[in-house]
Amino acid sequence: MNQKMFYIIFTIILSFATAVFQFLWQDGLSVIVSYGVVVPFLVLIPRFVLKLSPKFKSAVGKDWLKKVEPIVFFIILVNAPASLFIHDMAVQYDRFLHFAVGSFLPVLFFAGIVPMFRLKNLNINRFVMFLLVLMITFSGLFMFEGLQFTIDNIFGTQLFHDTTQSKEVDFWEDIFFGSTGVIIGLMHFYRKNGNF
């Protein structure tokens, strides 16, 4: 199999398999829609952008997908079992999940934001870029968790499903562990001089 296609193919297979498993053996519309529609669409966006924007493609270079898609695959890989059965077990997998995903999110943001500045021929201080990514990542984290919390309260879904703690505690724990992951990911990235 072509190495360029390896991660994207397995990410989409994993996503669809999660949706099919949920459809056949469990009852969770939010998981089916997420992994059957939303996730495959989101993981294909980088490829669409490269196809539609030659300028962006030239700004990121030919190996950009090789750096982005393994991270996306890892994020789906650690999320899928949690969505299917780990959240029903009395283990705090959610803490690891939010920490691990949080630590990789800054890299994805840098991978998307830095080329945009290059396209505009803007030179930006590395520390300012660090703060910008920190702000965007934290905002996204709070918005994502807040959206889950709101949907659960309005529609009675179980996006915040945890057998051992309340939604409120789960909300703040997700924020804490995700934020810790983001900070550690940013520190590591900054220590490497921002070279993606």
C-alpha positions as CSV (number, residue, x, y, z in Angstrom):
1,M,0.0,0.0,0.0
2,N,1.2,3.5,-0.8
3,Q,2.7,5.1,2.3
4,K,1.0,8.4,1.5
5,M,-2.4,6.7,1.7
6,F,-1.8,4.4,4.7
7,Y,-2.9,6.6,7.6
8,I,-5.9,8.2,5.8
9,I,-7.2,4.8,4.7
10,F,-6.9,3.2,8.2
11,T,-8.3,6.3,9.9
12,I,-11.4,6.1,7.7
13,I,-11.7,2.3,8.1
14,L,-11.4,2.7,11.9
15,S,-14.0,5.5,11.9
16,F,-16.5,3.6,9.8
17,A,-15.9,0.4,11.8
18,T,-16.7,2.2,15.0
19,A,-19.9,3.6,13.6
20,V,-21.0,0.1,12.2
21,F,-20.1,-1.6,15.5
22,Q,-22.2,1.0,17.4
23,F,-25.1,0.6,15.0
24,L,-25.1,-3.2,15.2
25,W,-24.5,-3.8,18.8
26,Q,-25.2,-0.7,20.8
27,D,-27.6,2.2,20.8
28,G,-25.8,5.6,20.4
29,L,-26.8,7.9,17.5
30,S,-24.2,10.5,18.5
31,V,-21.4,7.9,18.0
32,I,-22.8,6.6,14.7
33,V,-23.1,10.1,13.3
34,S,-19.7,11.2,14.6
35,Y,-17.7,8.3,13.3
36,G,-19.9,7.6,10.3
37,V,-20.1,11.1,8.9
38,V,-18.3,13.9,10.8
39,V,-14.9,12.2,11.5
40,P,-14.4,10.9,7.9
41,F,-15.2,14.4,6.5
42,L,-12.8,16.1,9.0
43,V,-9.9,13.8,8.3
44,L,-10.3,14.4,4.5
45,I,-10.2,18.2,4.8
46,P,-6.4,18.5,4.7
47,R,-6.4,16.6,1.4
48,F,-9.2,18.7,0.0
49,V,-7.3,21.9,1.0
50,L,-4.1,20.6,-0.7
51,K,-6.1,19.8,-3.9
52,L,-7.9,23.1,-4.0
53,S,-5.1,25.4,-3.0
54,P,-1.8,25.0,-4.8
55,K,-0.5,28.0,-2.8
56,F,-1.1,26.3,0.5
57,K,0.4,23.1,-0.9
58,S,3.6,24.9,-1.8
59,A,3.7,26.6,1.6
60,V,3.4,23.3,3.5
61,G,5.7,21.2,1.3
62,K,5.2,17.7,0.0
63,D,5.7,15.9,3.3
64,W,3.0,17.8,5.2
65,L,0.4,15.0,5.1
66,K,3.0,12.5,6.3
67,K,3.3,14.6,9.5
68,V,-0.4,15.5,10.0
69,E,-2.2,12.2,9.2
70,P,-0.4,10.0,11.7
71,I,-1.4,12.4,14.5
72,V,-5.0,12.3,13.2
73,F,-4.9,8.5,13.1
74,F,-3.6,8.4,16.7
75,I,-6.4,10.7,17.9
76,I,-9.1,8.5,16.3
77,L,-7.4,5.4,17.5
78,V,-7.5,6.4,21.2
79,N,-11.0,7.9,20.9
80,A,-12.8,4.9,19.2
81,P,-12.5,2.4,22.0
82,A,-13.5,5.0,24.5
83,S,-16.7,5.8,22.5
84,L,-17.6,2.2,22.2
85,F,-16.9,0.6,25.6
86,I,-14.2,2.0,27.8
87,H,-16.5,4.9,29.1
88,D,-18.8,2.2,30.5
89,M,-16.0,0.6,32.5
90,A,-15.0,1.9,35.9
91,V,-11.6,3.2,34.8
92,Q,-10.6,6.8,34.2
93,Y,-9.5,6.4,30.6
94,D,-10.9,9.8,29.9
95,R,-8.0,11.4,31.8
96,F,-5.4,9.7,29.6
97,L,-7.5,10.4,26.5
98,H,-7.8,14.2,27.0
99,F,-4.2,14.5,28.1
100,A,-2.9,12.5,25.0
101,V,-5.1,14.3,22.5
102,G,-4.4,17.7,24.1
103,S,-0.6,17.1,23.8
104,F,-0.9,16.6,20.0
105,L,-3.4,19.4,19.3
106,P,-0.8,22.2,19.3
107,V,1.1,20.4,16.6
108,L,-2.0,20.2,14.4
109,F,-2.6,23.9,14.9
110,F,1.0,24.9,14.1
111,A,0.7,22.7,11.0
112,G,-2.2,24.7,9.8
113,I,-1.5,28.2,11.1
114,V,2.2,28.6,10.3
115,P,1.7,28.0,6.5
116,M,-1.1,30.6,6.5
117,F,1.3,33.2,7.8
118,R,3.9,32.1,5.2
119,L,1.3,32.5,2.4
120,K,0.7,36.1,3.5
121,N,4.5,36.7,3.8
122,L,4.0,37.6,7.5
123,N,6.9,37.1,9.8
124,I,5.7,36.4,13.3
125,N,7.6,36.1,16.5
126,R,7.8,32.5,17.7
127,F,6.6,33.5,21.2
128,V,3.6,35.3,19.7
129,M,2.8,32.2,17.6
130,F,3.1,30.1,20.8
131,L,0.6,32.4,22.6
132,L,-1.7,32.4,19.5
133,V,-1.8,28.6,19.3
134,L,-2.3,28.4,23.1
135,M,-5.3,30.7,22.9
136,I,-6.9,28.9,20.0
137,T,-6.3,25.5,21.5
138,F,-7.8,26.5,24.9
139,S,-10.7,28.2,23.3
140,G,-11.4,25.0,21.2
141,L,-11.1,22.8,24.3
142,F,-13.6,24.9,26.3
143,M,-16.0,25.2,23.3
144,F,-15.8,21.4,22.6
145,E,-16.4,20.5,26.2
146,G,-19.1,23.2,26.6
147,L,-20.9,21.9,23.5
148,Q,-20.9,18.3,24.7
149,F,-22.2,19.5,28.1
150,T,-24.9,21.6,26.5
151,I,-26.1,18.9,24.1
152,D,-26.3,16.4,27.0
153,N,-28.4,18.7,29.0
154,I,-30.7,19.8,26.2
155,F,-31.2,16.5,24.3
156,G,-30.6,14.0,27.1
157,T,-27.7,12.3,25.2
158,Q,-24.7,10.8,27.0
159,L,-21.7,12.5,25.3
160,F,-20.4,13.1,28.9
161,H,-20.9,9.4,29.8
162,D,-18.9,8.3,32.8
163,T,-20.1,5.6,35.2
164,T,-18.1,6.9,38.1
165,Q,-18.7,10.7,38.2
166,S,-21.1,13.4,37.4
167,K,-21.2,15.5,34.2
168,E,-20.0,18.5,36.1
169,V,-16.9,16.7,37.5
170,D,-16.2,15.1,34.1
171,F,-16.4,18.5,32.4
172,W,-13.8,20.0,34.7
173,E,-11.6,16.9,34.6
174,D,-11.6,16.9,30.8
175,I,-10.6,20.6,30.8
176,F,-7.8,20.0,33.3
177,F,-6.2,17.0,31.7
178,G,-6.7,18.4,28.2
179,S,-5.1,21.7,29.3
180,T,-2.2,19.9,30.9
181,G,-1.6,18.0,27.7
182,V,-1.8,21.2,25.6
183,I,0.7,22.9,27.8
184,I,3.2,20.0,27.8
185,G,2.7,19.7,24.0
186,L,3.4,23.4,23.5
187,M,6.4,23.3,25.8
188,H,7.9,20.4,23.9
189,F,7.1,22.1,20.6
190,Y,8.6,25.4,21.7
191,R,11.8,23.6,23.0
192,K,12.2,22.1,19.6
193,N,12.4,25.7,18.2
194,G,9.1,25.5,16.5
195,N,10.4,23.2,13.7
196,F,7.5,21.1,12.6
